[in-house]
Amino acid sequence: MNSHLCNRCGSCVGLSEGKIIFTDREGDYRPRVLQEPDEAHSARLLHACTGKDFNFPAYRKMFYGDSPDFHTYTGPFYKIFIAHANNEKIRQTGASGGMLSAMLIYLLQSGQIEGAVVTGMSKEKPLLTQSFMATTEDEILQAAQSKYIITSVNEILPEIAAFDGRLAYVGLPGQVQSIRKLQEISDPSVRNIRYVFGPFYGNTLHFSSVRSFLRSYRIKDYQNIQQLDFRYGEWPGNMRVEMKDGRTVELPKFHANYLIPFHIMKNSLLCTDLANEFADVSGGDAWAPVYEERGKGFSMVLGRSREGMRILSEMESKGLITLQPITVDEAITMHSHGYDLKKRGTFIRIKFRKMLGQAIPDYGYNLSGFPFSRYVMEVIIDALFMVAGTRFARWVAEQIPPPFIGKVFEKSRKIWKKATFSIKRENLNG
Ligand SMILES: Cc1cc2nc3c(=O)[nH]c(=O)nc-3n(C[C@H](O)[C@H](O)[C@H](O)COP(=O)(O)OP(=O)(O)OC[C@H]3O[C@@H](n4cnc5c(N)ncnc54)[C@H](O)[C@@H]3O)c2cc1C
C-alpha cells in the first residue's frame, strides 16, 4: 500500500467494511488502514490485490481458454477491429468511438443487464472522479469519456454486491484484474457482474496535474472547478476546465499530455497491461494518421471472450456499430509507443527495482532480451521522470505557457512513435 505497487484499484477499501479508507484524494490518494482486519478478512483483501501479483498466464488460461488468438503484447482475442458507435450522440460523447458506452447502452436496452458500473466526475466535488452504477442511457453517457486522474472503481464493491440485478463493469486493467481474482474464488462481491469491459491504459495522473494546469493559467482556486473534462469536443478532444465563475481553459489532448512526466502515478510505470487484457471487450483510441485526420472518433476494440464477440457481432448485425477487422500487426503498430512503454519499459524498470532491492510485482511472466539501446533509453526516460516529478520541476513547468510546452511534448511523442515503430518485428519470446 505504501510502495509504488499500489494501483489504487480500490478493492481493499471496498472489501474492508470501513477498516481501510482512501485519504488525501487530491494528493497521494492512498488506502490507509484505520483498523487491522482479522486474519481471514486480510487473506481475502490480499487475494484481491493486483498491485503485488497477478499471474497473467494462469488467469488467461482460466478465463480465455477458448480464445483462438494471443499475442504477448495484446493479450488473448478473437478479433481486433477499428470501430465506432453508429449513433452520432454516443460516438461524440465517447472518448474515441463511443464503443464502451454503446455496448453498455445496448446491453441495458436489450435487457441483458440491469445496470453498469461506470466512472464519472463527482456531482458534489466535480474535481474528483466517482464510480457508480448507471441504470439509464443518460447516466451511462454522463460517465462517458476517459478520466486521466486516479480512479478507484472497486471501492464500490459493497454497492455492486448489493445491486438488485445483472451488471456490466468498466475498469482499468488493475481494477479488472482484481475483479477476475475475485471471480476466481466466487467471491460474493462480484456475483452480479456478467460482463467486463475496459479502456486501454497508458497511465494515470495525480490530481496535482489539474492543479498545476490551472496554475499555469494563473488560476489558483481549483476548489471552484465547475466541470472537468479530459476529452472534450471532437476526437481526440481537449483537456478543459470550467470554473464556477465562468473562466474556461482548454488545451488539445496531445498537448495536455505534457503533464504526464510531472504528475504520473508511479504505479502506471509498473503496469504491463496496455490493452486491458482481462476484459471481455477492451477499447482504445485508433491512433493512426488516417483516422486522426478524419476526427469524429475511432476506437480500436479487441473482442477477447466468446461473450464479448457475441455482443460485438449482435450490435454489428443490428447496425448499432461499425467494425472493420485489422491484423494484430496493424494493431501493435498503432500503439507501438504504448507497448514499448508497457511491455519493454516496465520489465526493464522492474529489473532496475529488483537490483535496488525495492518491492516488485509478480505477473507470472517476464520479457527480456531487449537491445542495449533500449536499456539506455530507459535510463534516460527514468531520469526524466525522476527530475520532472520534483516540486521544483513542476514549478518551472507552471511558468511555461501550456500551449508551448504542449507542442514540444507532442513533437517528442511523434519522435518516440517513429523510434518504436518496428517493435513488433523484434523477438518477443525472450
Ligand atoms: C487513464 C486512462 C488511460 C488511457 N490510456 C490510453 C492509451 O494510452 N492509449 C489508448 O489508445 N487509449 C487509452 N485510454 C483509452 C481511451 O482514452 C478511451 O477510453 C478508449 O478508447 C474507449 O473509448 P470509448 O469512446 O469507447 O469509451 P467511452 O464510450 O467514452 O466510455 C469510457 C468508459 O470508461 C470508463 N472510464 C473512463 N475513465 C475511467 C477511469 N479512469 N477508470 C475507470 N473507468 C473509466 C467510463 O466510465 C466509461 O464507461 C485510456 C483511458 C484511461 C481512462
The ligand as a Gaussian input file, in Angstrom:
#p B3LYP/6-31G(d) Opt

LIG

0 1
 C       -6.474000       6.501000     -17.534000
 C       -6.659000       6.119000     -18.974000
 C       -5.551000       5.948000     -19.800000
 C       -5.722000       5.591000     -21.144000
 N       -4.618000       5.402000     -21.935000
 C       -4.786000       5.058000     -23.230000
 C       -3.665000       4.866000     -24.096000
 O       -2.515000       5.003000     -23.675000
 N       -3.901000       4.518000     -25.392000
 C       -5.160000       4.349000     -25.882000
 O       -5.336000       4.040000     -27.059000
 N       -6.242000       4.518000     -25.092000
 C       -6.076000       4.863000     -23.781000
 N       -7.171000       5.025000     -22.988000
 C       -8.488000       4.670000     -23.520000
 C       -9.161000       5.764000     -24.304000
 O       -8.940000       7.006000     -23.697000
 C      -10.679000       5.510000     -24.373000
 O      -11.170000       5.336000     -23.087000
 C      -10.994000       4.288000     -25.147000
 O      -10.598000       4.493000     -26.469000
 C      -12.501000       3.958000     -25.106000
 O      -13.197000       4.953000     -25.763000
 P      -14.766000       4.864000     -25.937000
 O      -15.197000       6.076000     -26.705000
 O      -15.134000       3.522000     -26.444000
 O      -15.224000       4.939000     -24.415000
 P      -16.429000       5.752000     -23.769000
 O      -17.671000       5.436000     -24.501000
 O      -16.027000       7.156000     -23.597000
 O      -16.515000       5.034000     -22.369000
 C      -15.454000       5.087000     -21.479000
 C      -15.829000       4.215000     -20.289000
 O      -14.685000       4.083000     -19.463000
 C      -14.994000       4.455000     -18.127000
 N      -13.819000       5.163000     -17.604000
 C      -13.277000       6.293000     -18.086000
 N      -12.187000       6.632000     -17.394000
 C      -12.051000       5.697000     -16.434000
 C      -11.119000       5.515000     -15.408000
 N      -10.093000       6.346000     -15.225000
 N      -11.276000       4.457000     -14.575000
 C      -12.295000       3.594000     -14.744000
 N      -13.209000       3.718000     -15.733000
 C      -13.088000       4.750000     -16.559000
 C      -16.198000       5.376000     -18.231000
 O      -16.993000       5.290000     -17.087000
 C      -16.919000       4.832000     -19.464000
 O      -17.834000       3.852000     -19.108000
 C       -7.025000       5.412000     -21.652000
 C       -8.127000       5.608000     -20.841000
 C       -7.962000       5.956000     -19.496000
 C       -9.162000       6.141000     -18.638000

